[in-house]
């Protein structure tokens, strides 16, 4: 035994989460989708308010270039974009501020392995409670903005609108490229 011996038994949240993921997978398969991962967001809310979806694996991938030495051709291998812990996020900040207290007072949140009813049964992990990030919801919000831009900037729009859109998109692209390169470099160091 390794992690299994140290891990706790599943909570009600774990069971609900696994059930919902399975349900999403069923619908993805029934729709003929292949190469998709089930996603659930809005987890801090009750189960009936969770947002379900499926994301293609290819959307999470990139090609990493590896070279075997100077003067050799680089080899491209598919890799999943790394996800880092947000060291400036609410959850990490809460941990940093209270680490000593959590340790000394033995503070943790675990409703127990088979507690499906009663006080504490619907307790969520602290990270779910303090973070207010709905990743897929924010992706959808971004797509809505992009659709608005497409509706405004189309053949027949004024030169000023086109010029402003090109300038803004060039700036956004440059900023995002720098941020993406920096996060990739940080991952290689780790």
Helices and strands as residue ranges (DSSP letters): H 3-6, H 12-30, E 36-41, G 47-49, E 51-56, G 57-60, E 61-66, E 75-80, H 90-104, H 126-130, H 135-152, H 159-189
